[in-house]
C-alpha cells in the first residue's frame, strides 16, 4: 500500500541558497496523525507547505497517495487537503457559514448543499449552528475562530489535513478543549494528519508518530512512546526543554 | 435674487448637468484604467514605484496648463469636451491607482495564504477575497478623485468645454459676483454630494476585523 504522504529525499533552499530542508525522507501512513516537532526555523512549516505546493521542493519529490504533487493539478491538489494555520486566516467579510462553505462555493456546489454542510460541520466542531452561522469572524473568540477554521478545512471532506500550529495562539485550557475536539473528530473521520507544532505535550497527546526536525534534517520519526525514551541527544534536548518548572520544584523538595 | 434665478436658472441647470457629465465620464474612464492597473501592480510590485510615480507627475501639472497642452492635439483638440475628459481622467488616476494597490497589498497575508491553500483559483481569489476586502480603500480613492475632479472641471470652461466654470469665467470677466457664485455654489454642492454618497458607500463596504 502506498503511503498517504511520502517525502522522498526532499530538500529546499531559499533563492539566496540558504538551505531550509536537507534531504528529508518520511512516509505518513493513511489515517495516521504525524506531529512534526522542532524549534522555530527548523523547517517544519516549510516541510508542511511542500505538500500542497505553497512551496515547491527544490530537490526530491513529495508524493500524495503515490502521485507526485509536482505533476498533480494545483487547484485539485489543494482542494484535496484541508489547511489550518495558527492565524486562522478566516475571511473577515464572510459569515461563519460562508467561511466554512467556501471550498464548496469555489467548486460551484449549490447553495443549499453548502448551507447544510456548513451546519453539519459547525456542529461537529462544537459550535451551535443557529448561534454562529450568521456571525462574522470579529465576533468570535480565538478558540471559536480556530473551530471555524477547522470546519472550513473539513468542508470538502479531504482525505488529508495539514495543520500548522493550529492551537499555538490559544490559552492552555482552550487548547486542551480543542485537542479533545480534534481527537474526537479524527476518531470518527480517519484523516491523514500532518500536524506541525512545537508543543511536545500536544504531539504526545494527538500523534501516532512524532518526527523531530533539527536545522532542516530529520533526526527522529518514531511512535510517541519511543520518542520519550529515545537516547538521541537532539530528542533529549527537546524533551528537556519542557516541564522545567516542575522538575526544578521537585529537585528543591 | 428671484429675478436673477429666473434669468439664469435654466442655464445653471444645464451647466450643472454638463459639469456632472464631464466629471462622471472622466471618473468612469479613470476607474476603468486605474483599478485594473492597480491590481496588476500588486502582481508585480516592482512596477509599483515607477507607475505610481508617473501618475504622481500627471497630478502635479497645473490644470490650466494641462488643458492648454491638449488643445493643439489632432483628435482631442476638435472637441473641448474630449480635452476636459482626458485631462480630468489623468488627474483622477493617481488616487484610484494608489488606493487599489495599497488596499490589496494591505490585506492580511494569512487570509490570502489560506485562500490559495484552499484551492481558490486566481480569479476566485480576486473577486471573492481581494476586491471585496480592498473595496473600501478603492472607494476612498474614487471619492478623493471625484471631489478633486469636480473642482478642476470648473477650469475646463477655459477651453470651452462648458460646465459650471463658464458662469465663473463670465462672472470674473464682467466683474459680476452673482455669476461667479452661480457657478461656484452648485460646483461646491456637487462636490459635497459626491463626497457624501461615496463616503456612505465606503462605510458600507468597510470590513470589520
Interface residues (C-beta under 8 A of the other chain):
Chain A: X52 X54 X74 X75 X76 X77 X78 X79 X83 X85 X87 X88 X89 X90 X91 X92 X93 X102 X103 X105 X106 X136 X137 X138 X152 X153 X162
Chain B: X108 X110 X111 X113 X114 X115 X116 X117 X118 X119 X120 X121 X124 X128 X129 X132 X133 X207 X208 X209
